[in-house]
Amino acid sequence: MPELRERLRIGFHWRGGPDVAFADITEWWRDPVVLRDLPPAVAALVPGSPTVVLGPASRGTLLGALVAASLGVGLVEVRKNDRVALHSEFYTHRRLPDTYHGGGAVLSFRRALVRPSDRVLCVDDWVESGAQALAIQEMVHEIGATWLGLACVVDDLADRPETRTRLAARALMAADELY
């Protein structure tokens, strides 16, 4: 694990300028050691035996697929702003708060892919406000499935401990470890 954490630090960069900065983790996917070791490390964060992994688009879906394969379970992609989902009874969806990255985004997934008997693990690369995971958690509860928690690589919820608790969020590292 120490080697993985160091490789995550090396492959991380802040990009942009003073007005818009963003976390660039694209080097993580180029590193074969990270690609091999990250999925089981993330999978081990949340206790319980998931029956399905939910991953929000886009990096959560990428990491979620790797974690699901590591666990031997399926993946449900949580889409953003899918026009079909907004007009179909086959999808469940939630609008994200206006404070989330400019607001207006809608998350959705096909309702039939998450069953009431499922034990759900949500996977993402980075949790900052928890808005996406909270919306996904609401959808999971609406279906009647069991929420096991959120497993992510980076926890940036330093000033939101109540959100971390509500989501049962666990991470490999805190955001301040990357600076």
C-alpha positions as CSV (number, residue, x, y, z in Angstrom):
1,M,0.0,0.0,0.0
2,P,2.8,2.5,0.7
3,E,4.1,2.0,-2.9
4,L,0.5,2.6,-4.3
5,R,0.0,5.8,-2.3
6,E,3.4,7.1,-3.5
7,R,2.5,6.3,-7.1
8,L,-0.8,8.1,-6.7
9,R,1.0,11.2,-5.4
10,I,3.5,11.1,-8.3
11,G,0.7,10.7,-10.9
12,F,-1.4,13.6,-9.5
13,H,-1.2,17.2,-10.7
14,W,-3.2,20.4,-10.3
15,R,-3.8,21.9,-13.7
16,G,-5.3,25.2,-14.8
17,G,-4.9,28.7,-13.4
18,P,-6.0,30.9,-10.5
19,D,-9.6,31.1,-11.7
20,V,-10.1,27.4,-12.6
21,A,-8.0,24.6,-11.2
22,F,-8.7,20.9,-11.6
23,A,-7.3,17.7,-10.3
24,D,-5.5,15.8,-13.1
25,I,-5.3,12.1,-12.3
26,T,-4.9,10.8,-15.9
27,E,-1.4,9.5,-15.2
28,W,-2.9,7.0,-12.7
29,W,-4.4,5.1,-15.6
30,R,-1.1,5.0,-17.5
31,D,0.8,3.4,-14.5
32,P,0.4,-0.4,-14.7
33,V,1.1,-0.8,-11.0
34,V,-1.7,1.6,-10.1
35,L,-4.0,-0.1,-12.6
36,R,-3.3,-3.4,-10.9
37,D,-3.2,-2.4,-7.3
38,L,-5.8,0.3,-7.1
39,P,-9.0,-1.8,-7.6
40,P,-8.5,-4.3,-4.8
41,A,-7.3,-1.5,-2.5
42,V,-10.5,0.5,-3.1
43,A,-12.6,-2.6,-2.9
44,A,-11.2,-3.4,0.6
45,L,-12.2,0.1,2.0
46,V,-15.8,-0.7,2.7
47,P,-16.9,-3.6,4.9
48,G,-19.5,-6.0,3.6
49,S,-19.9,-8.0,0.4
50,P,-21.3,-5.9,-2.4
51,T,-23.4,-7.5,-5.1
52,V,-23.0,-4.5,-7.4
53,V,-20.8,-1.5,-7.9
54,L,-22.2,1.9,-9.0
55,G,-19.8,4.3,-10.6
56,P,-20.7,7.9,-11.6
57,A,-19.6,9.0,-15.1
58,S,-16.9,9.3,-16.1
59,R,-13.9,8.5,-13.9
60,G,-16.1,6.8,-11.3
61,T,-17.3,4.4,-14.0
62,L,-13.8,3.7,-15.1
63,L,-12.6,3.0,-11.6
64,G,-15.9,1.3,-10.7
65,A,-15.5,-1.2,-13.5
66,L,-12.0,-2.1,-12.3
67,V,-13.3,-2.5,-8.7
68,A,-16.3,-4.5,-9.8
69,A,-14.0,-6.9,-11.8
70,S,-11.8,-7.2,-8.7
71,L,-14.8,-8.1,-6.6
72,G,-16.3,-10.4,-9.1
73,V,-19.6,-8.4,-9.3
74,G,-21.3,-6.3,-11.9
75,L,-21.2,-2.6,-12.6
76,V,-24.0,-0.1,-13.0
77,E,-23.0,3.1,-14.8
78,V,-24.4,6.3,-13.2
79,R,-24.9,8.6,-16.2
80,K,-24.9,12.4,-16.2
81,N,-27.4,14.4,-18.2
82,D,-28.7,11.4,-20.1
83,R,-31.6,12.7,-22.1
84,V,-33.3,9.3,-22.4
85,A,-33.3,8.8,-18.7
86,L,-35.2,12.0,-18.0
87,H,-38.1,10.8,-20.2
88,S,-38.2,7.1,-19.4
89,E,-39.9,5.1,-16.6
90,F,-37.0,2.6,-16.8
91,Y,-34.6,5.1,-15.1
92,T,-34.3,6.6,-11.7
93,H,-32.7,10.0,-11.6
94,R,-31.8,12.9,-9.2
95,R,-30.9,16.5,-10.0
96,L,-27.7,17.7,-8.3
97,P,-27.8,20.9,-6.3
98,D,-27.1,24.2,-8.1
99,T,-23.9,24.5,-6.0
100,Y,-22.4,21.4,-7.7
101,H,-20.1,22.5,-10.5
102,G,-22.4,25.1,-11.9
103,G,-25.6,23.2,-11.1
104,G,-28.2,21.6,-13.3
105,A,-26.7,18.2,-13.7
106,V,-28.9,15.1,-13.4
107,L,-27.6,11.7,-12.4
108,S,-29.5,8.5,-13.5
109,F,-29.2,4.8,-13.9
110,R,-31.5,2.0,-15.2
111,R,-33.8,1.1,-12.4
112,A,-33.8,-2.6,-13.2
113,L,-30.1,-2.9,-12.8
114,V,-30.2,-2.3,-9.1
115,R,-32.5,-4.7,-7.2
116,P,-34.0,-4.4,-3.7
117,S,-31.8,-7.4,-2.7
118,D,-28.6,-5.7,-3.8
119,R,-25.8,-4.6,-1.5
120,V,-24.4,-1.5,-3.2
121,L,-20.9,-0.1,-3.2
122,C,-20.5,3.3,-4.8
123,V,-17.0,3.9,-6.2
124,D,-15.5,7.2,-7.4
125,D,-12.0,8.6,-7.8
126,W,-12.6,11.8,-5.7
127,V,-15.2,13.0,-3.3
128,E,-15.3,16.8,-2.8
129,S,-18.8,17.8,-1.7
130,G,-20.5,14.4,-1.7
131,A,-23.4,15.7,-3.8
132,Q,-23.1,12.9,-6.4
133,A,-22.8,10.2,-3.9
134,L,-25.7,11.5,-1.8
135,A,-27.9,11.6,-4.9
136,I,-26.9,8.0,-5.8
137,Q,-27.5,6.9,-2.2
138,E,-31.1,8.4,-2.4
139,M,-31.7,6.5,-5.6
140,V,-30.4,3.2,-4.1
141,H,-32.7,3.7,-1.0
142,E,-35.6,4.5,-3.2
143,I,-35.2,1.1,-4.9
144,G,-34.9,-0.6,-1.5
145,A,-31.3,-1.8,-1.9
146,T,-28.7,-1.7,0.9
147,W,-26.1,1.1,0.8
148,L,-22.7,-0.3,1.9
149,G,-20.9,2.9,1.4
150,L,-18.7,5.1,-0.8
151,A,-15.2,3.9,-1.6
152,C,-12.9,6.5,-3.3
153,V,-9.3,7.2,-3.9
154,V,-9.3,10.8,-2.5
155,D,-11.4,12.2,0.3
156,D,-11.7,16.0,0.1
157,L,-14.6,16.2,2.6
158,A,-12.4,17.7,5.3
159,D,-15.1,20.3,6.3
160,R,-18.0,17.9,5.8
161,P,-17.6,15.1,8.4
162,E,-21.4,14.7,8.6
163,T,-21.5,13.9,4.8
164,R,-18.7,11.4,5.2
165,T,-20.6,9.7,8.0
166,R,-23.9,9.7,6.1
167,L,-22.3,8.1,3.1
168,A,-20.1,5.7,5.1
169,A,-17.3,7.1,2.9
170,R,-13.8,5.7,3.0
171,A,-10.8,6.7,1.0
172,L,-7.2,5.6,0.4
173,M,-6.0,9.1,1.1
174,A,-7.0,12.6,2.1
175,A,-6.8,15.4,-0.5
176,D,-4.2,17.3,1.6
177,E,-1.8,14.4,1.2
178,L,-1.5,15.3,-2.5
179,Y,-0.3,18.9,-2.0
